[in-house]
């Protein structure tokens, strides 16, 4: 199979707290940029991923890099001044990004051809679960230029952490509960009953994972789900299970990730539990956790 040559650049784990220049408008997009944006989100929808949000400032930064590649007749994620993508993003005023991926290309593809090539070769960028905003910059070679390529493309995706209010977090937890029961009903299973204490236990585990930049079902103190549920005061349980998810920005995305994972799906569709609690925690300011959100489900049945 013929492969298109591209350059891929990945940077993670930058953090900050100032917000700069972003919007969901498309007024700053060229026709080709808008079409790439549309095609990428169509591809993401196929995999039940949330659409990327257009970011005007990020598009300006991407366009400037494409201009730089054209002027210097090069195709590289490194700028002619030696700058990295993360440095250009910060210099452009975006200081609240916690992760970036940049793709660059030189050539005369149509948007359809370019997105198809990137989808094949760079699926981890096009279908990234932990990125939220996108900027695209496409610059055409002007007449009289000695640049090698007819066009220069820069695509940058970043993660800007969500900032949910306490009421939004509570609503999201209840929505996960609702979606879980919808999945169970579609498989002929009885609904689970909401349990506040289980929710406290689940939220405590999400908080622990976030504070200690961990994933999984073992707490920072070595605890397992049974111990955490008992510590919360539920000592008469005969069944306990737990699901965790990281980085999803919506309840729908969190539940979809569980339903697409055999072990997590088995917990949701198990006949054993009768009660459920959900705990969502978002990354706190100043914490260097990998993910912006931490979701935990605690299931149980009582003796």
SEKETI-48935 format. One record per residue: x, y, z negated of N, C-alpha, C in turn; residue number from 1. Coordinates in steps of 0.1 Angstrom, whole numbers, plus 5000, padded with zeros to 4 digits. Atoms other than C-alpha are relative to their C-alpha. Last residue first. Layout:
N
    n.u    n.v    n.w   ca.u   ca.v   ca.w    c.u    c.v    c.w     n
      X      Y      Z      X      Y      Z      X      Y      Z   NUM
...
//
This chain:
303
    n.u    n.v    n.w   ca.u   ca.v   ca.w    c.u    c.v    c.w     n
   5004   5013   5005   4733   4908   4480   4986   5000   4995   303
   4999   5001   5014   4737   4939   4501   4995   4986   4996   302
   5012   5007   5004   4746   4942   4538   5001   4998   4985   301
   5000   5009   5011   4773   4966   4551   4986   4993   4999   300
   5011   5009   5000   4785   4987   4579   5000   4992   4988   299
   5000   5011   5010   4809   5016   4577   4987   4993   5000   298
   5013   5006   5003   4814   5037   4609   5003   4990   4989   297
   5001   5013   5006   4844   5060   4612   4986   4996   4997   296
   5013   5005   5003   4852   5089   4635   5001   4986   4994   295
   4999   5014   5005   4884   5109   4636   4986   4996   4996   294
   5011   5005   5008   4886   5141   4657   5003   4986   4996   293
   5008   4988   5004   4914   5163   4671   4988   4995   4992   292
   5013   4999   4994   4939   5134   4674   4992   5012   4994   291
   5000   5002   4986   4976   5132   4668   4987   5004   5007   290
   5006   5012   4995   4976   5147   4634   4999   4999   5015   289
   4995   5004   4987   4999   5176   4628   4995   4986   5004   288
   4997   5014   5000   4979   5192   4600   5004   4996   5014   287
   4987   5002   5006   4982   5230   4598   5003   4985   4999   286
   4989   4991   4996   4945   5236   4604   5013   4997   4993   285
   5000   4988   5008   4924   5205   4597   5012   5009   5005   284
   4986   4997   5005   4918   5179   4624   5000   5013   4993   283
   4992   4994   4990   4881   5171   4626   5013   5004   4994   282
   4991   4989   5005   4864   5146   4604   5008   5005   5011   281
   4992   4993   4990   4834   5124   4612   5008   5011   4993   280
   4993   4989   5004   4819   5098   4588   5009   5006   5011   279
   4991   4995   4990   4791   5074   4596   5007   5012   4994   278
   4997   4986   5003   4771   5052   4572   5011   5004   5010   277
   4989   4993   4993   4753   5021   4581   5002   5014   4995   276
   4998   4985   5003   4730   4996   4564   5012   5005   5008   275
   5014   4994   5002   4715   4961   4572   5001   5015   4999   274
   5002   4988   5008   4746   4943   4585   4986   5005   4999   273
   4998   5000   5015   4747   4906   4595   4997   5013   4993   272
   5012   5002   5008   4731   4904   4629   5002   5001   4985   271
   5001   5012   5010   4761   4919   4646   4987   4999   4993   270
   5011   5010   4996   4756   4942   4676   4999   4988   4991   269
   5013   4993   4997   4775   4972   4663   4989   4991   5003   268
   5005   4995   5013   4802   4950   4648   4987   5007   5002   267
   5005   5011   5008   4806   4930   4680   4995   5005   4986   266
   5013   5003   4995   4809   4962   4700   4994   4988   4992   265
   5009   4989   5005   4838   4972   4679   4986   4997   5004   264
   5001   5001   5015   4856   4939   4685   4991   5010   4994   263
   5007   5012   5005   4848   4938   4722   4999   4999   4985   262
   4990   5008   5007   4857   4974   4730   4994   4988   4993   261
   4991   5005   4990   4835   4992   4756   5012   4992   4994   260
   5007   5011   4992   4807   4995   4731   5008   4995   5011   259
   5002   5013   5008   4831   5012   4707   4993   4990   5008   258
   4987   5006   5002   4842   5038   4733   4999   4987   4992   257
   4997   5007   4987   4806   5044   4743   5014   4993   4999   256
   5008   5013   4999   4797   5051   4707   5004   4993   5012   255
   4995   5009   5010   4825   5077   4704   4993   4987   5000   254
   4987   5005   4996   4817   5093   4737   5005   4990   4990   253
   5002   5010   4989   4780   5096   4729   5013   4994   5004   252
   5004   5013   5005   4788   5111   4695   4999   4990   5011   251
   5014   5001   5002   4808   5139   4712   4996   4986   4994   250
   5006   4987   5004   4843   5152   4712   4985   4999   4998   249
   5013   4997   4993   4861   5119   4711   4994   5012   4995   248
   4999   4990   4989   4897   5121   4698   4987   5003   5008   247
   4992   4988   5001   4898   5090   4677   5000   5008   5012   246
   4997   4995   4986   4875   5060   4670   5007   5014   4998   245
   4993   4987   4999   4871   5037   4640   5002   5005   5014   244
   4995   4995   4986   4847   5009   4634   5006   5013   4998   243
   4996   4986   4998   4842   4991   4600   5004   5002   5015   242
   4992   4999   4987   4827   4960   4586   5002   5015   5003   241
   4994   4987   4998   4813   4948   4552   5007   5000   5014   240
   4995   4998   4987   4790   4920   4542   5005   5014   5002   239
   4996   5013   4996   4780   4907   4508   5006   5000   5014   238
   5001   5003   4986   4777   4941   4491   5005   4985   5003   237
   5009   5011   4998   4770   4945   4454   4998   4997   5014   236
   4993   5013   5004   4799   4967   4444   4992   4988   5002   235
   5008   5011   4995   4788   4999   4462   5007   4986   4997   234
   5010   5004   5010   4803   5026   4440   4991   4989   5005   233
   5011   4991   4998   4825   5045   4465   4988   4997   4991   232
   4996   4988   5007   4854   5025   4452   4989   5010   5000   231
   5002   5002   5015   4835   4994   4463   5004   5012   4992   230
   5014   5000   5002   4833   5007   4499   4997   4998   4985   229
   5004   4986   4999   4870   5016   4499   4985   5001   4997   228
   4995   4992   5012   4880   4982   4486   4994   5014   5000   227
   5007   5005   5012   4859   4963   4512   5003   5009   4988   226
   5014   4994   5001   4872   4986   4540   4992   4995   4988   225
   5008   5005   4989   4908   4978   4533   4986   5004   4998   224
   5014   5005   5002   4932   4997   4511   4994   4995   5012   223
   5000   5014   4997   4970   5000   4517   4986   4994   4998   222
   4996   5007   5012   4973   5034   4501   4999   4985   5001   221
   4986   4996   5003   4974   5052   4535   5004   4994   4987   220
   4998   4986   5004   4942   5033   4544   5015   5003   4996   219
   4993   5001   5013   4942   5001   4565   5002   5015   4996   218
   5009   5003   5011   4915   5001   4592   5007   4998   4986   217
   5002   5014   5004   4933   5016   4621   4992   5000   4987   216
   5011   5006   4994   4949   5050   4630   4998   4986   4994   215
   5001   5015   4999   4972   5072   4611   4988   4996   5008   214
   4997   5002   4986   4983   5109   4611   5001   4985   5003   213
   4988   5008   5000   4983   5110   4573   5004   4996   5014   212
   4989   4994   5008   4958   5137   4569   5013   4994   5001   211
   4996   4987   4994   4937   5125   4598   5011   5006   4992   210
   4993   5002   4987   4936   5089   4587   5005   5013   5006   209
   4987   5006   5003   4928   5098   4551   5008   4998   5013   208
   4991   4990   5005   4900   5121   4563   5014   4995   4997   207
   4996   4991   4989   4885   5094   4585   5009   5011   4995   206
   4989   5007   4992   4887   5070   4555   5004   5009   5012   205
   4987   5000   5008   4869   5095   4532   5011   4993   5008   204
   4994   4987   4999   4842   5101   4558   5014   5001   4993   203
   4995   4999   4987   4835   5064   4560   5007   5013   5002   202
   4989   5009   4999   4832   5061   4522   5006   5001   5014   201
   4989   4994   5008   4810   5091   4520   5012   4992   5001   200
   4996   4989   4992   4788   5077   4549   5012   5007   4992   199
   4992   5006   4990   4785   5044   4530   5006   5012   5009   198
   4987   5004   5007   4773   5064   4500   5009   4993   5011   197
   4991   4988   5003   4747   5082   4522   5013   4996   4994   196
   4996   5000   5014   4732   5050   4537   5010   5011   4997   195
   4990   4991   5004   4712   5050   4569   5003   4999   4985   194
   5005   4989   5009   4692   5019   4576   5012   5009   4996   193
   4993   4998   5013   4702   4997   4605   4994   5011   4993   192
   4992   4988   5002   4677   4989   4633   5007   4999   4986   191
   5007   4991   5008   4667   4953   4641   5008   5012   4997   190
   4995   5000   5014   4684   4936   4670   4992   5010   4992   189
   5010   5008   5008   4667   4928   4704   5004   4999   4985   188
   4996   5014   5001   4698   4938   4724   4991   4992   4991   187
   4999   5005   4986   4684   4972   4736   5005   4985   5000   186
   5014   5002   4995   4673   4978   4700   5001   4994   5014   185
   5005   5012   5006   4709   4974   4688   4986   4996   5005   184
   4993   5012   4995   4722   4999   4713   4995   4987   4994   183
   5005   5001   4986   4695   5024   4703   5007   4988   5007   182
   5012   5008   5000   4704   5017   4667   4993   4999   5013   181
   4997   5014   5004   4740   5027   4673   4987   4992   5000   180
   4995   5007   4988   4728   5058   4692   5004   4985   4997   179
   5011   5002   4991   4708   5070   4662   5004   4992   5012   178
   5010   5010   5006   4736   5064   4638   4989   4997   5009   177
   4994   5013   4999   4760   5082   4661   4992   4989   4994   176
   5002   5005   4986   4735   5110   4663   5007   4987   5003   175
   5013   5006   4999   4734   5112   4625   4997   4996   5014   174
   5000   5012   5007   4771   5117   4624   4987   4993   5001   173
   4992   5010   4992   4770   5143   4651   5000   4986   4993   172
   5008   5004   4989   4743   5162   4632   5006   4990   5009   171
   5011   5008   5005   4764   5162   4601   4991   4995   5011   170
   4994   5013   5004   4794   5175   4620   4989   4990   4995   169
   4997   5007   4988   4773   5202   4636   5006   4986   4997   168
   5013   5005   4996   4760   5213   4602   5001   4992   5013   167
   5004   5011   5008   4796   5215   4589   4986   4994   5004   166
   5004   4996   5013   4806   5236   4619   4995   4988   4992   165
   5013   5002   5004   4826   5221   4647   4996   5006   4986   164
   5001   4993   5012   4858   5237   4660   4985   4998   4995   163
   5014   4994   5003   4869   5215   4688   5000   5006   4986   162
   5008   5007   5010   4907   5211   4694   4986   5006   4999   161
   5003   4989   5010   4919   5225   4727   4991   4994   4990   160
   5009   5002   5010   4935   5196   4747   4999   5012   4991   159
   4996   4998   5014   4952   5204   4779   4989   4996   4990   158
   5011   5002   5009   4950   5195   4816   5006   5001   4986   157
   4997   5001   5014   4972   5210   4842   4988   4997   4992   156
   5011   5003   5008   4971   5206   4880   5004   4998   4985   155
   4997   5002   5014   4996   5222   4902   4987   4998   4993   154
   5011   5003   5009   4995   5219   4940   5005   4999   4986   153
   4995   5004   5013   5017   5234   4967   4989   4999   4989   152
   5008   4996   5012   5006   5236   5003   5007   4995   4988   151
   5011   4991   4996   5021   5233   5038   4992   5006   4988   150
   5014   5005   5000   5053   5219   5025   4990   5010   5003   149
   5001   5013   4993   5089   5226   5035   4986   4995   5001   148
   5003   5011   5010   5089   5263   5027   4997   4987   5007   147
   4992   5012   4997   5104   5284   5055   4998   4989   4990   146
   4993   5005   5011   5076   5310   5053   5009   4988   5005   145
   4986   4995   5001   5067   5329   5084   5008   4994   4989   144
   4993   4999   4987   5030   5324   5080   5014   5006   4998   143
   5004   4989   4992   5020   5317   5043   5008   4999   5014   142
   4988   4994   4995   5023   5283   5027   4996   5011   5010   141
   4997   5004   4987   4991   5276   5008   5012   5007   5005   140
   4995   4989   4993   4989   5278   4970   5004   4995   5014   139
   4995   5005   4987   4968   5255   4949   5004   5012   5008   138
   4995   4990   4992   4964   5261   4912   5006   4995   5013   137
   4995   5005   4987   4942   5240   4890   5005   5012   5008   136
   4997   4989   4991   4934   5245   4853   5007   4995   5013   135
   4992   5002   4988   4917   5220   4831   5002   5013   5007   134
   5000   4988   4991   4903   5218   4796   5009   4997   5012   133
   5013   4993   4999   4893   5189   4773   4999   5010   5011   132
   4998   4987   4994   4921   5163   4770   4986   5006   5003   131
   4997   4990   5011   4920   5133   4747   5004   5013   5006   130
   5011   4999   5010   4902   5107   4769   5002   5011   4990   129
   4995   4999   5014   4925   5112   4799   4988   5002   4990   128
   5010   5006   5009   4908   5100   4831   5004   5001   4985   127
   5013   4997   4995   4926   5123   4856   4989   4995   4990   126
   5003   4986   5000   4957   5122   4835   4986   5003   5004   125
   5000   4996   5014   4959   5085   4826   4999   5015   4998   124
   5013   5002   5006   4947   5077   4861   5000   5005   4986   123
   4999   4993   5012   4979   5091   4876   4986   5000   4992   122
   4987   5000   5005   4986   5069   4906   5002   5006   4986   121
   4993   5013   4999   4952   5058   4918   5013   5000   4992   120
   5008   5010   5008   4932   5088   4905   5007   4987   5001   119
   4998   4998   5014   4960   5111   4917   4992   4990   4991   118
   4987   5004   5003   4958   5097   4952   5004   5001   4985   117
   5000   5015   4999   4920   5099   4953   5014   4995   4997   116
   5006   5006   5012   4922   5134   4939   5000   4985   5001   115
   4991   4997   5012   4947   5145   4966   4994   4993   4988   114
   4988   5008   4999   4928   5129   4995   5008   5001   4988   113
   5005   5014   5001   4894   5144   4985   5012   4991   5000   112
   5003   5003   5014   4910   5178   4979   4996   4986   4998   111
   5013   4994   5004   4925   5177   5014   4998   4997   4985   110
   5011   5008   5002   4962   5169   5016   4987   5008   4999   109
   5012   4995   4995   4987   5193   5030   4987   4992   4999   108
   5005   5006   4988   5017   5186   5009   4987   5006   5004   107
   4998   4992   4988   5037   5194   4978   4995   4993   5012   106
   4999   5006   4987   5025   5180   4945   5003   5010   5011   105
   4996   4991   4989   5025   5187   4908   5001   4992   5013   104
   4997   5007   4987   5007   5170   4879   5004   5011   5010   103
   4999   4993   4987   5008   5184   4844   5003   4991   5011   102
   4995   5008   4989   4997   5169   4811   4999   5008   5013   101
   5001   4996   4986   4992   5188   4779   5005   4989   5009   100
   4995   5010   4991   4986   5183   4742   4998   5004   5014    99
   4993   5011   5008   4977   5203   4711   5004   4989   5009    98
   5000   5013   4993   4968   5236   4728   5008   4990   4992    97
   5008   5009   5008   4960   5265   4705   4999   4986   5007    96
   4992   5005   5012   4988   5288   4717   4992   4990   4992    95
   5007   5011   5006   4975   5296   4752   5008   4993   4989    94
   5010   4996   5010   4989   5330   4759   4992   4989   4994    93
   5012   4994   4994   5007   5325   4792   4989   5004   4990    92
   4997   4986   4995   5040   5321   4774   4988   5006   5006    91
   5000   4992   5011   5024   5291   4756   5004   5015   5004    90
   5014   4999   5006   5013   5275   4788   5001   5009   4988    89
   5008   4991   4991   5046   5282   4805   4986   5002   4994    88
   4995   4986   5002   5066   5267   4776   4992   5010   5008    87
   5005   4996   5013   5044   5235   4776   5005   5015   4998    86
   5014   4997   4999   5049   5231   4814   4995   5006   4986    85
   5008   5012   5000   5087   5233   4810   4985   5005   5001    84
   5011   5001   5009   5108   5263   4820   4992   4987   5001    83
   4998   5011   5010   5141   5259   4837   4989   4998   4990    82
   4992   4994   5011   5139   5293   4855   5003   4990   4989    81
   4987   4996   4995   5129   5276   4887   5009   5007   4990    80
   5000   4988   4993   5101   5259   4868   5014   5004   5005    79
   4991   4990   5007   5102   5223   4858   5001   5012   5009    78
   5007   4994   5011   5072   5203   4870   5008   5010   4992    77
   4995   5005   5013   5090   5198   4903   4991   5006   4989    76
   5012   5006   5006   5083   5202   4940   5004   4994   4987    75
   4997   5012   5009   5108   5226   4955   4986   4995   4995    74
   5000   5012   4991   5109   5252   4983   5003   4987   4992    73
   4987   5006   5002   5119   5280   4958   5001   4986   5008    72
   4989   4991   4998   5092   5304   4968   5014   4993   5000    71
   4999   4995   4986   5067   5276   4972   5012   5009   5003    70
   4995   5011   4992   5075   5260   4939   5001   5004   5014    69
   4986   5002   5003   5072   5293   4921   5006   4989   5009    68
   4993   4989   4993   5038   5300   4938   5016   4999   4998    67
   5001   5003   4986   5026   5266   4925   5007   5010   5009    66
   4990   5011   4998   5038   5275   4891   5001   4995   5014    65
   4987   4994   5000   5019   5308   4892   5011   4990   5002    64
   4998   4994   4987   4988   5289   4903   5014   5007   5001    63
   4997   5011   4990   4991   5266   4873   5002   5006   5014    62
   4987   5006   5003   4994   5295   4849   5004   4990   5010    61
   4990   4990   4996   4965   5313   4865   5014   4995   4998    60
   5000   5000   4985   4944   5281   4863   5010   5011   5005    59
   4992   5011   4996   4953   5278   4826   5001   4999   5015    58
   4986   4997   5003   4941   5313   4820   5009   4988   5004    57
   4994   4990   4991   4908   5305   4837   5014   5003   4998    56
   4994   4990   5008   4900   5273   4819   5008   5010   5009    55
   4991   4991   4992   4875   5249   4836   5006   5011   4990    54
   5005   4986   5000   4861   5224   4812   5010   5009   5007    53
   4991   4990   5003   4868   5187   4820   4994   5014   5000    52
   4993   4993   4990   4838   5165   4821   5010   5010   4994    51
   5005   4986   4999   4831   5141   4793   5007   5008   5011    50
   4991   4990   5006   4841   5105   4801   4994   5014   5001    49
   5007   4995   5012   4814   5079   4809   5009   5009   4992    48
   4995   5007   5012   4838   5061   4833   4994   5005   4987    47
   5001   5014   4997   4820   5071   4865   5004   4992   4988    46
   5013   5004   5003   4816   5106   4850   4998   4985   5002    45
   5001   5002   5014   4853   5110   4850   4986   4995   4996    44
   4992   5012   5004   4855   5105   4887   4999   4997   4985    43
   5008   5011   4995   4828   5131   4893   5006   4986   4996    42
   5011   5002   5009   4847   5154   4870   4990   4989   5005    41
   4995   5006   5012   4878   5150   4891   4989   4997   4990    40
   4997   5014   4997   4859   5156   4923   5005   4993   4988    39
   5013   5008   4999   4843   5188   4910   5003   4985   5002    38
   5006   5000   5013   4877   5203   4899   4987   4991   5000    37
   4992   5009   5008   4893   5193   4932   4994   4998   4986    36
   5004   5014   4995   4864   5210   4950   5009   4990   4992    35
   5013   5003   5005   4868   5242   4929   4996   4985   5004    34
   4999   5002   5015   4905   5243   4936   4987   4996   4994    33
   4993   5012   5002   4899   5239   4973   5002   4996   4986    32
   5008   5011   4995   4873   5266   4975   5006   4987   4997    31
   5001   5000   4985   4894   5290   4954   4991   4988   5004    30
   4996   5011   4992   4886   5293   4917   4999   5002   5015    29
   4986   4998   4996   4885   5325   4897   5005   4988   5009    28
   4998   4988   4992   4847   5327   4896   5015   5001   5005    27
   4992   5005   4989   4844   5291   4883   5003   5012   5009    26
   5004   4994   4987   4832   5300   4848   5009   4994   5011    25
   5005   5011   4992   4838   5276   4819   4995   5005   5014    24
   5014   4999   4997   4860   5300   4801   4996   4988   5008    23
   5005   5011   4993   4894   5303   4785   4985   5002   5002    22
   5005   5001   4986   4917   5331   4775   4995   4987   5005    21
   4998   4990   4989   4935   5327   4742   4993   4995   5012    20
   5007   5004   4988   4928   5311   4708   5002   5010   5011    19
   5006   4989   4992   4953   5313   4680   4993   4995   5012    18
   5014   4997   5004   4957   5283   4657   4994   5012   5007    17
   5001   4986   5003   4987   5264   4669   4986   5004   4995    16
   5012   4996   5007   4999   5229   4677   5001   5015   4997    15
   4999   4986   5003   5021   5212   4702   4988   5005   4992    14
   4997   4996   5013   5021   5175   4700   5005   5014   4998    13
   5010   5001   5011   5023   5162   4735   5004   5007   4988    12
   4995   4994   5012   5041   5168   4768   4989   4999   4990    11
   5009   5001   5012   5037   5148   4799   5007   5006   4989    10
   4993   4995   5012   5051   5155   4834   4990   5000   4989     9
   5009   5000   5012   5043   5137   4866   5008   5005   4988     8
   4992   4999   5012   5058   5143   4900   4991   5001   4989     7
   5004   4989   5009   5042   5130   4931   5009   5001   4988     6
   4990   4997   5010   5050   5108   4961   4994   5012   4992     5
   4996   4986   4998   5020   5094   4979   5009   5004   4989     4
   5002   4992   5012   5019   5056   4979   5004   5015   5003     3
   4992   4988   4999   5014   5034   5010   4996   5009   4988     2
   5009   4988   5000   5000   5000   5000   5009   5012   5000     1
//
